[in-house]
Amino acid sequence: MKNRIHVFRAEQRWTQAELAERLNVSRQTINAIETEKYDPSLPLAFSLARLFGKPIEEIFVFESAGPDSAIKPGEPS
Amino acid sequence: MNTKKPLTPAQLCRRHQLETLIAGAAYVIVLLGSIQLIKHGATGWLRIVLALSPMLPAAFIIWSVYRNVTQLDELQRRIETEAFALAAAGTAFLGLTYTFLEGDTGFPEIGSWWAWVSVAMIYAVARIVLRRHYQ
């Protein structure tokens, strides 16, 4: 899952360690999320969105496996 | 409502190290005491209780490990859980492998102490590899 955390973090002029402290997680966790090696849980993703004051879909972009697997709006899943 | 501020990952790690140190020291003290009392003629149930008494401080380590793992942040918890899982599975695999060697090829029987060494070594290596993977 792609994300724009490093962009929003840079806007706030926070280091990874400062962001980690605000979310009460380790700096390694922030780094792993930013480098897209680890996808955060929903509660942590919502905490990030709340901290940056952005909608969650503006921070995280889900990449589907292909055009056939994408769920279109209004289409039953 | 619980308003207590959660500990940071670094504080959790320090607390766990301190608790392990205290439990380890208590284990050694109780072990030495129980050996002396058994040597001086404790018999019957008292002997059994004394022989098992060092396990009480050792059990405290289990509680400390569990409490600290459950309070880690989600990525750290994943790393610890995966490392423990690999250590447990790897130790079971090694144990079964050696059982075949004991039965069929005449390798000497060894006590269960090796399981401690195996779990600790696999856990340590797995933890290093997993931490690097998520860096």
Backbone of each chain as ProteinMPNN parsed JSONL, in Angstrom:
{"seq_chain_A": "MKNRIHVFRAEQRWTQAELAERLNVSRQTINAIETEKYDPSLPLAFSLARLFGKPIEEIFVFESAGPDSAIKPGEPS", "coords_chain_A": {"N_chain_A": [[0.845, -1.196, 0.0], [0.622, 2.13, -0.955], [1.798, 5.264, 0.414], [1.623, 8.677, 1.682], [2.989, 9.643, 3.814], [5.55, 10.635, 4.432], [5.539, 13.029, 3.065], [3.514, 14.579, 4.302], [4.576, 14.585, 6.817], [6.915, 16.006, 6.394], [5.819, 18.469, 5.771], [4.898, 19.264, 8.24], [7.264, 19.532, 9.451], [8.418, 17.557, 11.056], [10.528, 15.15, 12.526], [11.155, 11.623, 11.939], [11.351, 10.431, 14.414], [10.038, 12.283, 16.045], [7.426, 12.148, 15.051], [6.913, 9.481, 15.627], [6.943, 9.583, 18.418], [4.69, 11.15, 18.919], [2.721, 9.397, 18.149], [3.113, 7.342, 19.787], [4.669, 5.091, 19.027], [7.456, 3.105, 17.799], [10.423, 4.572, 16.266], [11.331, 3.003, 14.24], [9.018, 1.76, 13.366], [7.603, 3.855, 12.148], [9.413, 4.421, 10.084], [9.331, 1.97, 8.677], [6.709, 2.021, 7.766], [6.703, 4.326, 6.162], [8.538, 3.6, 4.184], [7.13, 1.682, 3.011], [7.281, -0.97, 3.765], [5.814, -2.043, 5.659], [2.418, -2.307, 6.421], [0.258, -0.274, 8.223], [-1.944, -0.924, 11.06], [-5.555, -0.525, 11.132], [-6.391, 1.176, 13.366], [-3.944, 2.578, 13.825], [-3.544, 3.777, 11.347], [-5.763, 5.489, 11.264], [-5.115, 7.095, 13.422], [-2.867, 8.382, 12.41], [-4.058, 9.807, 10.295], [-5.738, 11.499, 11.729], [-3.871, 12.953, 13.171], [-2.498, 14.335, 11.154], [-4.593, 15.722, 10.172], [-6.007, 15.012, 7.895], [-8.039, 13.31, 5.399], [-8.216, 9.734, 5.504], [-7.892, 8.408, 3.074], [-6.422, 10.155, 1.648], [-3.936, 9.921, 2.577], [-3.219, 7.211, 2.454], [-2.932, 4.98, -0.275], [-4.532, 2.467, -1.842], [-3.293, -0.149, -3.752], [-4.549, -2.116, -6.201], [-4.39, -5.588, -7.358], [-4.784, -5.772, -10.074], [-6.597, -4.428, -12.968], [-8.942, -5.915, -13.19], [-9.491, -6.811, -10.656], [-10.242, -4.67, -9.207], [-12.622, -2.926, -7.226], [-15.417, -1.317, -8.278], [-16.986, 1.869, -7.596], [-20.194, 1.67, -6.129], [-20.643, -0.82, -7.086], [-21.658, -4.127, -6.317], [-19.821, -5.978, -3.849]], "CA_chain_A": [[0.0, 0.0, 0.0], [1.433, 3.357, -1.029], [1.328, 6.317, 1.333], [2.29, 9.986, 1.54], [3.297, 10.085, 5.179], [6.775, 11.459, 4.481], [5.188, 14.365, 2.55], [2.795, 15.301, 5.363], [5.519, 14.765, 7.938], [7.813, 17.111, 6.01], [5.031, 19.708, 5.891], [4.85, 19.615, 9.676], [8.671, 19.628, 9.876], [8.674, 16.604, 12.125], [11.402, 14.011, 12.209], [10.48, 10.337, 12.161], [11.309, 10.196, 15.865], [8.988, 13.138, 16.622], [6.127, 11.564, 14.672], [6.775, 8.236, 16.397], [6.606, 9.925, 19.792], [3.293, 11.609, 18.954], [1.828, 8.25, 17.951], [3.547, 6.334, 20.762], [5.231, 3.897, 18.393], [8.896, 3.264, 17.65], [10.835, 5.229, 15.028], [11.438, 1.948, 13.224], [7.671, 1.518, 12.83], [7.326, 4.959, 11.199], [10.278, 4.217, 8.918], [8.835, 0.819, 7.911], [5.468, 2.431, 7.078], [7.067, 5.28, 5.096], [9.225, 2.887, 3.094], [6.12, 0.727, 2.512], [7.62, -2.356, 4.102], [4.826, -2.489, 6.642], [1.134, -1.603, 6.375], [-0.21, -0.12, 9.606], [-3.298, -1.379, 11.393], [-6.557, 0.536, 10.966], [-6.302, 2.209, 14.406], [-2.767, 3.433, 13.635], [-3.793, 4.581, 10.144], [-6.693, 6.563, 11.64], [-4.375, 8.03, 14.286], [-2.04, 9.2, 11.503], [-4.95, 10.727, 9.572], [-6.203, 12.512, 12.684], [-2.726, 13.798, 13.517], [-2.216, 15.221, 10.024], [-5.819, 16.446, 9.829], [-6.339, 14.67, 6.497], [-8.795, 12.061, 5.267], [-7.318, 8.573, 5.451], [-7.622, 8.039, 1.673], [-5.437, 11.097, 1.107], [-2.632, 9.477, 3.085], [-2.945, 5.846, 1.979], [-3.505, 4.641, -1.584], [-4.508, 1.02, -2.015], [-3.034, -0.565, -5.13], [-5.109, -3.446, -6.435], [-3.515, -6.467, -8.132], [-4.982, -5.522, -11.507], [-7.848, -3.725, -13.231], [-10.093, -6.8, -13.018], [-9.774, -7.056, -9.241], [-10.662, -3.425, -8.567], [-14.061, -2.824, -6.971], [-15.873, -0.008, -8.722], [-17.98, 2.433, -6.687], [-21.572, 1.311, -6.407], [-20.718, -2.209, -7.541], [-21.653, -5.036, -5.155], [-18.547, -6.678, -3.683]], "C_chain_A": [[0.884, 1.251, 0.0], [0.902, 4.374, -0.013], [2.156, 7.583, 1.146], [2.678, 10.547, 2.908], [4.521, 10.986, 5.213], [6.5, 12.885, 3.991], [4.522, 15.179, 3.667], [3.688, 15.524, 6.581], [6.457, 15.933, 7.659], [7.093, 18.454, 6.127], [4.984, 20.198, 7.335], [6.242, 19.844, 10.255], [8.955, 18.755, 11.099], [9.695, 15.581, 11.642], [10.593, 12.725, 12.402], [10.317, 10.075, 13.657], [10.203, 11.024, 16.519], [7.595, 12.592, 16.297], [5.869, 10.289, 15.476], [6.347, 8.536, 17.83], [5.152, 10.381, 19.914], [2.306, 10.454, 18.836], [2.107, 7.122, 18.946], [3.91, 4.999, 20.103], [6.732, 4.128, 18.249], [9.216, 3.981, 16.328], [10.932, 4.216, 13.896], [10.077, 1.681, 12.571], [7.316, 2.6, 11.81], [8.142, 4.764, 9.932], [9.756, 3.074, 8.037], [7.55, 1.169, 7.158], [5.82, 3.361, 5.912], [7.725, 4.588, 3.902], [8.362, 1.752, 2.522], [6.534, -0.737, 2.691], [6.6, -2.921, 5.075], [3.566, -1.633, 6.501], [0.581, -1.494, 7.788], [-1.609, -0.696, 9.801], [-4.27, -0.219, 11.166], [-6.477, 1.585, 12.074], [-5.102, 3.146, 14.224], [-2.933, 4.322, 12.404], [-4.737, 5.746, 10.465], [-6.001, 7.58, 12.548], [-3.497, 8.954, 13.445], [-2.901, 10.245, 10.8], [-5.401, 11.852, 10.492], [-5.081, 13.488, 13.01], [-2.413, 14.796, 12.398], [-3.437, 16.058, 9.631], [-6.237, 16.218, 8.389], [-7.248, 13.445, 6.477], [-7.831, 10.886, 5.033], [-6.944, 8.212, 4.013], [-6.661, 9.022, 0.995], [-4.016, 10.686, 1.522], [-2.25, 8.115, 2.508], [-3.655, 5.6, 0.656], [-3.376, 3.135, -1.756], [-4.289, 0.698, -3.48], [-3.568, -1.974, -5.316], [-4.169, -4.252, -7.325], [-3.652, -6.221, -9.635], [-6.317, -4.869, -11.742], [-9.087, -4.602, -12.997], [-10.49, -6.971, -11.555], [-10.268, -5.803, -8.523], [-12.178, -3.418, -8.373], [-14.489, -1.406, -7.352], [-16.931, 0.531, -7.752], [-19.39, 2.032, -7.112], [-21.769, -0.124, -6.862], [-20.741, -3.146, -6.335], [-20.346, -5.839, -5.065], [-18.765, -8.165, -3.528]], "O_chain_A": [[1.77, 1.406, 0.841], [-0.27, 4.349, 0.365], [3.229, 7.569, 0.542], [2.691, 11.759, 3.123], [4.541, 11.985, 5.932], [7.142, 13.834, 4.44], [4.912, 16.314, 3.942], [3.564, 16.528, 7.282], [6.759, 16.737, 8.541], [7.688, 19.452, 6.533], [5.027, 21.399, 7.602], [6.39, 20.289, 11.393], [9.636, 19.166, 12.038], [9.703, 15.205, 10.47], [9.493, 12.744, 12.954], [9.289, 9.568, 14.107], [9.513, 10.551, 17.422], [6.705, 12.576, 17.148], [4.756, 10.05, 15.944], [5.501, 7.841, 18.392], [4.466, 10.047, 20.88], [1.193, 10.521, 19.357], [1.433, 6.092, 18.949], [3.509, 3.929, 20.563], [7.226, 5.218, 18.541], [8.405, 3.998, 15.402], [10.649, 4.53, 12.74], [9.997, 1.41, 11.373], [6.791, 2.3, 10.737], [7.623, 4.924, 8.828], [9.738, 3.186, 6.811], [7.322, 0.682, 6.051], [5.298, 3.204, 4.808], [7.489, 4.956, 2.752], [8.804, 0.978, 1.672], [6.19, -1.608, 1.892], [6.534, -4.132, 5.287], [3.634, -0.404, 6.465], [0.446, -2.502, 8.481], [-2.351, -0.922, 8.845], [-3.852, 0.93, 11.024], [-6.493, 2.779, 11.774], [-5.215, 4.353, 14.436], [-2.517, 5.48, 12.41], [-4.529, 6.863, 9.989], [-6.264, 8.78, 12.459], [-3.391, 10.149, 13.722], [-2.53, 11.416, 10.717], [-5.443, 13.015, 10.09], [-5.303, 14.695, 13.113], [-2.101, 15.957, 12.662], [-3.319, 16.996, 8.843], [-6.76, 17.121, 7.737], [-7.239, 12.64, 7.409], [-6.768, 11.049, 4.436], [-5.827, 7.766, 3.75], [-6.152, 8.754, -0.093], [-3.034, 11.066, 0.885], [-1.102, 7.894, 2.121], [-4.819, 5.96, 0.482], [-2.273, 2.592, -1.811], [-5.001, 1.201, -4.349], [-3.101, -2.915, -4.673], [-3.273, -3.7, -7.964], [-2.701, -6.45, -10.382], [-7.113, -4.756, -10.809], [-10.152, -4.093, -12.647], [-11.649, -7.238, -11.238], [-10.668, -5.869, -7.361], [-12.926, -3.851, -9.25], [-13.981, -0.425, -6.809], [-17.683, -0.241, -7.157], [-19.73, 2.054, -8.295], [-22.897, -0.595, -7.008], [-19.933, -2.985, -5.42], [-19.832, -6.318, -6.076], [-17.803, -8.918, -3.378]]}, "seq_chain_B": "MNTKKPLTPAQLCRRHQLETLIAGAAYVIVLLGSIQLIKHGATGWLRIVLALSPMLPAAFIIWSVYRNVTQLDELQRRIETEAFALAAAGTAFLGLTYTFLEGDTGFPEIGSWWAWVSVAMIYAVARIVLRRHYQ", "coords_chain_B": {"N_chain_B": [[-11.708, 5.595, 33.971], [-8.656, 4.943, 32.258], [-5.989, 6.964, 32.578], [-3.342, 6.836, 32.454], [-0.171, 7.427, 31.057], [0.994, 5.693, 28.22], [3.92, 3.562, 28.082], [6.957, 4.317, 26.33], [8.459, 2.579, 23.479], [11.225, 2.273, 24.047], [11.3, 2.617, 26.828], [9.752, 0.441, 27.598], [11.427, -1.652, 26.809], [13.623, -1.252, 28.506], [12.386, -1.657, 30.984], [11.668, -4.34, 30.767], [14.206, -5.533, 30.592], [15.187, -4.907, 33.133], [13.367, -6.28, 34.782], [13.895, -8.901, 33.967], [16.511, -9.158, 34.806], [16.225, -8.9, 37.608], [14.576, -11.135, 38.111], [16.306, -13.152, 37.25], [18.411, -12.891, 39.086], [17.027, -13.469, 41.447], [16.351, -16.1, 40.893], [18.871, -17.383, 40.918], [19.617, -16.973, 43.606], [17.535, -18.314, 45.027], [17.905, -20.866, 43.969], [20.516, -21.566, 44.885], [20.029, -21.499, 47.638], [18.083, -23.513, 47.903], [19.521, -25.764, 47.114], [21.408, -25.962, 49.188], [19.687, -26.445, 51.399], [18.543, -28.864, 50.662], [20.805, -30.456, 50.659], [21.331, -30.459, 53.356], [19.621, -32.272, 54.422], [16.806, -32.181, 53.928], [13.71, -33.808, 53.519], [11.182, -35.922, 51.915], [8.096, -34.295, 51.09], [8.973, -31.712, 51.431], [11.468, -31.726, 50.263], [10.812, -32.018, 47.58], [9.378, -29.644, 47.159], [11.399, -27.784, 47.65], [13.174, -28.459, 45.607], [11.726, -27.642, 43.404], [11.424, -24.944, 43.851], [13.134, -22.905, 42.63], [11.817, -22.443, 40.274], [9.825, -20.638, 40.628], [10.704, -17.818, 40.643], [11.583, -18.026, 38.003], [9.227, -18.364, 36.604], [8.184, -15.845, 36.759], [9.53, -14.507, 34.766], [8.267, -15.418, 32.478], [5.758, -14.191, 32.727], [6.624, -11.532, 32.591], [7.723, -11.417, 29.982], [5.413, -11.898, 28.447], [3.747, -9.725, 29.186], [5.286, -7.556, 28.299], [5.529, -8.039, 25.528], [2.867, -7.81, 24.714], [2.487, -5.128, 25.13], [4.052, -3.795, 23.365], [4.587, -1.748, 20.39], [2.733, -2.12, 17.277], [4.324, -3.049, 15.065], [6.719, -3.837, 16.295], [5.704, -5.821, 17.929], [4.893, -7.627, 16.017], [7.383, -8.384, 14.954], [8.581, -9.576, 17.236], [6.755, -11.656, 17.716], [6.91, -13.168, 15.35], [9.588, -13.912, 15.483], [9.599, -15.46, 17.844], [7.858, -17.479, 17.008], [9.313, -18.688, 14.942], [11.485, -19.569, 16.467], [10.255, -21.442, 18.161], [9.184, -23.297, 16.306], [11.51, -24.034, 14.943], [13.012, -25.19, 17.008], [11.387, -27.373, 17.681], [11.603, -28.784, 15.297], [14.376, -29.354, 15.246], [14.518, -30.941, 17.532], [12.931, -33.168, 16.836], [14.418, -34.102, 14.692], [16.811, -34.848, 15.978], [15.843, -36.876, 17.556], [15.394, -38.961, 15.745], [18.03, -39.504, 15.068], [19.018, -40.404, 17.537], [17.564, -42.758, 17.835], [18.077, -44.389, 15.576], [20.764, -44.276, 14.793], [22.435, -44.405, 16.919], [23.267, -42.107, 18.292], [24.218, -40.17, 21.206], [22.0, -39.869, 24.067], [20.54, -36.788, 24.969], [19.872, -34.269, 27.456], [17.02, -32.091, 28.202], [17.983, -29.547, 28.236], [19.159, -28.445, 25.992], [17.133, -27.36, 24.502], [16.611, -24.819, 25.507], [18.894, -23.446, 24.684], [18.649, -23.695, 21.925], [16.156, -22.366, 21.399], [16.801, -19.768, 22.281], [18.955, -19.093, 20.586], [17.906, -19.327, 17.946], [15.807, -17.495, 18.152], [17.242, -15.106, 18.619], [18.734, -14.804, 16.225], [16.645, -14.773, 14.316], [15.302, -12.471, 15.111], [17.174, -10.459, 14.573], [17.346, -10.684, 11.766], [14.673, -10.154, 11.019], [14.296, -7.563, 12.023], [16.084, -6.177, 10.428], [14.865, -6.588, 7.996], [12.594, -4.976, 8.161], [13.672, -2.469, 8.257]], "CA_chain_B": [[-10.92, 5.698, 32.738], [-7.218, 4.874, 32.49], [-5.341, 8.138, 31.993], [-1.89, 6.629, 32.569], [0.497, 7.552, 29.759], [1.682, 4.438, 27.881], [5.383, 3.64, 28.026], [7.534, 4.312, 24.986], [9.139, 1.309, 23.213], [12.517, 2.226, 24.748], [11.014, 2.417, 28.254], [9.304, -0.945, 27.734], [12.606, -2.509, 26.681], [14.409, -1.098, 29.744], [11.642, -2.3, 32.068], [11.771, -5.793, 30.591], [15.57, -5.917, 30.944], [15.297, -4.819, 34.597], [12.589, -7.381, 35.364], [14.608, -10.151, 33.69], [17.688, -9.144, 35.679], [15.757, -9.172, 38.977], [14.118, -12.536, 38.155], [17.504, -13.987, 37.123], [19.122, -12.845, 40.37], [16.19, -14.21, 42.406], [16.479, -17.525, 40.532], [20.175, -17.872, 41.411], [19.576, -16.984, 45.084], [16.645, -19.399, 45.463], [18.54, -22.128, 43.567], [21.613, -21.859, 45.817], [19.407, -21.786, 48.937], [17.401, -24.816, 47.876], [20.571, -26.808, 47.06], [21.955, -26.085, 50.545], [18.689, -27.054, 52.286], [18.413, -30.281, 50.279], [22.039, -31.115, 51.13], [21.297, -30.587, 54.817], [18.726, -33.334, 54.878], [15.358, -32.05, 53.713], [13.177, -35.066, 52.97], [9.752, -35.982, 51.606], [7.479, -33.228, 50.291], [9.801, -30.501, 51.527], [12.542, -31.879, 49.275], [10.219, -31.744, 46.262], [9.069, -28.195, 47.109], [12.679, -27.076, 47.536], [13.729, -28.719, 44.271], [10.961, -26.867, 42.407], [11.314, -23.534, 44.245], [13.738, -21.918, 41.703], [10.946, -22.183, 39.124], [8.915, -19.521, 40.937], [11.217, -16.607, 39.973], [11.67, -18.258, 36.558], [7.884, -18.146, 36.054], [8.007, -14.394, 36.676], [10.067, -14.087, 33.469], [7.207, -15.685, 31.484], [4.783, -13.111, 32.874], [7.26, -10.302, 32.118], [7.816, -11.495, 28.514], [4.066, -11.749, 27.889], [3.275, -8.352, 29.402], [6.029, -6.622, 27.455], [5.183, -8.255, 24.112], [1.524, -7.276, 24.444], [2.483, -3.668, 25.226], [4.888, -3.203, 22.307], [3.79, -1.238, 19.277], [2.297, -3.235, 16.424], [5.409, -3.631, 14.262], [7.635, -4.529, 17.208], [5.014, -7.038, 18.365], [4.954, -8.577, 14.898], [8.757, -8.903, 14.889], [8.786, -10.491, 18.367], [5.906, -12.844, 17.544], [7.475, -13.985, 14.268], [10.853, -14.482, 15.961], [9.234, -16.538, 18.777], [7.26, -18.578, 16.235], [10.419, -19.377, 14.27], [12.279, -20.25, 17.496], [9.502, -22.619, 18.625], [9.105, -24.277, 15.219], [12.87, -24.509, 14.681], [13.405, -26.078, 18.109], [10.624, -28.628, 17.506], [12.204, -29.463, 14.14], [15.679, -29.899, 15.664], [14.248, -32.006, 18.49], [12.462, -34.351, 16.111], [15.557, -34.576, 13.895], [17.763, -35.556, 16.834], [15.185, -38.114, 18.022], [15.68, -39.981, 14.727], [19.451, -39.857, 15.183], [19.167, -41.213, 18.756], [16.953, -44.076, 17.681], [18.55, -45.217, 14.466], [22.2, -44.249, 14.513], [23.208, -44.541, 18.157], [23.749, -40.846, 18.874], [23.945, -40.179, 22.652], [20.814, -39.152, 24.551], [20.872, -35.523, 25.651], [18.766, -33.747, 28.254], [16.192, -31.071, 27.548], [18.627, -28.222, 28.355], [19.517, -27.915, 24.675], [15.998, -26.61, 23.956], [16.813, -23.419, 25.9], [19.939, -22.884, 23.806], [18.081, -23.621, 20.58], [15.151, -21.282, 21.336], [17.478, -18.471, 22.43], [19.784, -18.787, 19.408], [17.045, -19.088, 16.768], [15.099, -16.239, 18.414], [18.171, -13.975, 18.449], [19.052, -14.657, 14.796], [15.413, -14.388, 13.621], [15.001, -11.088, 15.476], [18.092, -9.595, 13.815], [16.946, -10.724, 10.345], [13.37, -9.487, 10.864], [14.473, -6.117, 12.242], [16.725, -5.644, 9.212], [13.874, -6.633, 6.923], [11.648, -3.858, 8.291], [14.385, -1.184, 8.351]], "C_chain_B": [[-9.425, 5.691, 33.05], [-6.517, 6.03, 31.785], [-3.821, 8.004, 32.036], [-1.249, 6.66, 31.182], [1.219, 6.24, 29.421], [3.183, 4.632, 27.782], [5.845, 3.657, 26.574], [8.209, 2.954, 24.761], [10.465, 1.181, 23.956], [12.317, 1.977, 26.237], [10.56, 0.982, 28.52], [10.492, -1.904, 27.73], [13.429, -2.461, 27.958], [13.715, -1.803, 30.913], [11.774, -3.822, 31.985], [13.165, -6.292, 30.976], [15.747, -5.935, 32.459], [14.57, -5.988, 35.261], [13.296, -8.721, 35.159], [15.828, -10.276, 34.594], [17.302, -9.509, 37.111], [15.342, -10.648, 39.104], [15.307, -13.49, 38.077], [18.271, -14.052, 38.428], [18.354, -13.638, 41.427], [16.293, -15.711, 42.153], [17.766, -18.109, 41.113], [20.165, -17.988, 42.931], [18.735, -18.159, 45.593], [17.258, -20.758, 45.136], [19.631, -22.529, 44.555], [21.073, -22.232, 47.196], [18.783, -23.167, 48.958], [18.411, -25.964, 47.832], [21.138, -27.056, 48.458], [20.981, -26.811, 51.467], [18.496, -28.537, 51.954], [19.624, -31.073, 50.776], [21.998, -31.371, 52.636], [20.13, -31.451, 55.297], [17.244, -33.123, 54.743], [14.839, -33.32, 53.047], [11.696, -34.901, 52.596], [9.274, -34.834, 50.733], [8.327, -31.961, 50.28], [10.916, -30.526, 50.48], [12.024, -31.545, 47.856], [9.95, -30.243, 46.107], [10.355, -27.395, 46.915], [13.29, -27.245, 46.139], [13.032, -27.865, 43.208], [10.977, -25.361, 42.665], [11.994, -22.545, 43.288], [12.835, -21.59, 40.517], [9.99, -21.01, 39.37], [9.433, -18.204, 40.342], [11.336, -16.779, 38.46], [10.318, -18.0, 35.897], [7.591, -16.658, 35.909], [8.497, -13.862, 35.325], [9.009, -14.306, 32.376], [6.181, -14.556, 31.508], [5.355, -11.798, 32.307], [7.345, -10.274, 30.589], [6.445, -11.232, 27.905], [3.59, -10.3, 28.007], [3.983, -7.381, 28.457], [5.701, -6.795, 25.979], [3.82, -7.644, 23.799], [1.485, -5.751, 24.504], [3.383, -3.001, 24.183], [4.009, -2.593, 21.227], [3.616, -2.348, 18.239], [3.407, -3.845, 15.573], [6.382, -4.415, 15.138], [7.021, -5.849, 17.667], [5.059, -8.082, 17.255], [6.342, -9.209, 14.812], [8.989, -9.933, 15.999], [7.997, -11.789, 18.165], [6.466, -13.761, 16.465], [8.779, -14.652, 14.715], [10.582, -15.644, 16.932], [8.678, -17.744, 18.022], [8.356, -19.385, 15.538], [11.259, -20.171, 15.277], [11.576, -21.525, 17.961], [9.483, -23.702, 17.54], [10.48, -24.878, 14.929], [13.342, -25.487, 15.744], [12.668, -27.415, 18.009], [11.228, -29.45, 16.368], [13.539, -30.117, 14.53], [15.49, -31.071, 16.623], [13.833, -33.294, 17.8], [13.603, -34.964, 15.3], [16.507, -35.396, 14.77], [17.167, -36.854, 17.38], [15.449, -39.249, 17.034], [17.138, -40.445, 14.831], [19.688, -40.751, 16.4], [18.688, -42.645, 18.521], [17.671, -44.959, 16.679], [20.065, -45.27, 14.301], [23.06, -44.256, 15.772], [23.807, -43.253, 18.689], [23.389, -40.82, 20.36], [22.656, -39.423, 22.991], [21.261, -37.868, 25.244], [19.635, -35.032, 26.394], [18.028, -32.635, 27.52], [16.813, -29.676, 27.601], [18.896, -27.583, 27.005], [18.388, -27.072, 24.088], [16.106, -25.119, 24.295], [17.79, -22.738, 24.932], [19.369, -22.684, 22.406], [17.09, -22.459, 20.447], [15.847, -19.922, 21.367], [18.252, -18.105, 21.163], [18.921, -18.494, 18.174], [16.301, -17.767, 16.928], [16.008, -15.038, 18.132], [18.461, -13.728, 16.963], [17.816, -14.164, 14.029], [15.086, -12.919, 13.881], [15.89, -10.113, 14.688], [17.645, -9.517, 12.356], [15.645, -9.948, 10.135], [13.496, -7.977, 11.052], [15.118, -5.464, 11.025], [15.718, -5.573, 8.072], [12.951, -5.413, 6.968], [12.347, -2.499, 8.395], [14.236, -0.383, 7.071]], "O_chain_B": [[-8.977, 6.349, 33.989], [-6.454, 6.075, 30.556], [-3.099, 8.941, 31.697], [-1.721, 6.005, 30.253], [1.976, 5.726, 30.245], [3.664, 5.714, 27.445], [5.198, 3.08, 25.7], [8.505, 2.247, 25.724], [10.797, 0.101, 24.445], [13.07, 1.218, 26.847], [10.928, 0.381, 29.529], [10.56, -2.837, 28.53], [13.884, -3.495, 28.447], [14.364, -2.461, 31.728], [11.965, -4.5, 32.995], [13.3, -7.34, 31.607], [16.367, -6.844, 33.012], [15.093, -6.608, 36.187], [13.304, -9.571, 36.05], [16.141, -11.361, 35.086], [17.965, -10.324, 37.752], [15.703, -11.323, 40.068], [15.324, -14.518, 38.753], [18.728, -15.118, 38.839], [18.947, -14.385, 42.205], [16.318, -16.502, 43.096], [17.76, -19.182, 41.717], [20.646, -18.976, 43.485], [19.163, -18.904, 46.475], [17.148, -21.697, 45.925], [19.68, -23.672, 45.01], [21.576, -23.149, 47.845], [18.941, -23.909, 49.928], [18.19, -27.012, 48.439], [21.328, -28.201, 48.868], [21.384, -27.689, 52.23], [18.31, -29.362, 52.849], [19.495, -32.202, 51.248], [22.548, -32.355, 53.13], [19.713, -31.358, 56.452], [16.473, -33.83, 55.392], [15.46, -33.842, 52.12], [11.059, -33.897, 52.913], [9.937, -34.443, 49.772], [8.397, -31.241, 49.284], [11.262, -29.501, 49.891], [12.7, -30.891, 47.062], [10.25, -29.649, 45.072], [10.4, -26.453, 46.124], [13.844, -26.305, 45.569], [13.654, -27.423, 42.242], [10.587, -24.582, 41.796], [11.491, -21.433, 43.13], [13.045, -20.59, 39.831], [9.419, -20.46, 38.429], [8.7, -17.534, 39.615], [11.208, -15.81, 37.712], [10.253, -17.486, 34.78], [6.83, -16.258, 35.029], [7.953, -12.89, 34.801], [8.87, -13.489, 31.465], [5.784, -14.032, 30.467], [4.651, -11.051, 31.628], [7.076, -9.245, 29.967], [6.317, -10.446, 26.967], [3.091, -9.723, 27.04], [3.353, -6.492, 27.885], [5.603, -5.808, 25.25], [3.636, -7.032, 22.746], [0.551, -5.14, 23.986], [3.464, -1.774, 24.129], [2.816, -2.889, 21.155], [4.271, -3.388, 18.316], [3.423, -5.061, 15.382], [6.815, -5.509, 14.779], [7.711, -6.862, 17.781], [5.24, -9.272, 17.515], [6.468, -10.419, 14.621], [9.519, -11.016, 15.753], [8.509, -12.881, 18.412], [6.498, -14.98, 16.633], [9.046, -15.804, 14.373], [11.242, -16.681, 16.862], [8.987, -18.889, 18.352], [8.329, -20.616, 15.544], [11.691, -21.289, 14.995], [12.215, -22.563, 18.135], [9.735, -24.874, 17.819], [10.602, -26.081, 14.697], [13.989, -26.488, 15.435], [13.263, -28.47, 18.228], [11.347, -30.671, 16.472], [13.801, -31.272, 14.194], [16.205, -32.07, 16.544], [14.319, -34.375, 18.132], [13.74, -36.186, 15.227], [16.954, -36.476, 14.385], [17.891, -37.816, 17.635], [15.7, -40.381, 17.447], [17.433, -41.632, 14.696], [20.443, -41.721, 16.333], [19.321, -43.608, 18.952], [17.849, -46.154, 16.917], [20.589, -46.222, 13.723], [24.282, -44.125, 15.692], [24.762, -43.295, 19.464], [22.367, -41.384, 20.75], [22.273, -38.474, 22.306], [22.23, -37.861, 26.004], [18.503, -35.335, 26.016], [18.356, -32.283, 26.387], [16.239, -28.724, 27.073], [18.871, -26.36, 26.864], [18.634, -26.178, 23.278], [15.745, -24.263, 23.488], [17.554, -21.635, 24.441], [19.576, -21.645, 21.78], [17.171, -21.668, 19.507], [15.523, -19.033, 20.58], [18.217, -16.958, 20.716], [19.174, -17.533, 17.447], [16.172, -17.004, 15.971], [15.594, -14.075, 17.487], [18.438, -12.587, 16.502], [17.914, -13.259, 13.2], [14.645, -12.208, 12.978], [15.423, -9.082, 14.202], [17.572, -8.433, 11.777], [15.528, -9.175, 9.184], [12.875, -7.203, 10.324], [14.757, -4.353, 10.635], [15.715, -4.627, 7.285], [12.573, -4.882, 5.924], [11.684, -1.483, 8.6], [14.768, 0.722, 6.969]]}, "name": "protein", "num_of_chains": 2, "seq": "MKNRIHVFRAEQRWTQAELAERLNVSRQTINAIETEKYDPSLPLAFSLARLFGKPIEEIFVFESAGPDSAIKPGEPSMNTKKPLTPAQLCRRHQLETLIAGAAYVIVLLGSIQLIKHGATGWLRIVLALSPMLPAAFIIWSVYRNVTQLDELQRRIETEAFALAAAGTAFLGLTYTFLEGDTGFPEIGSWWAWVSVAMIYAVARIVLRRHYQ"}
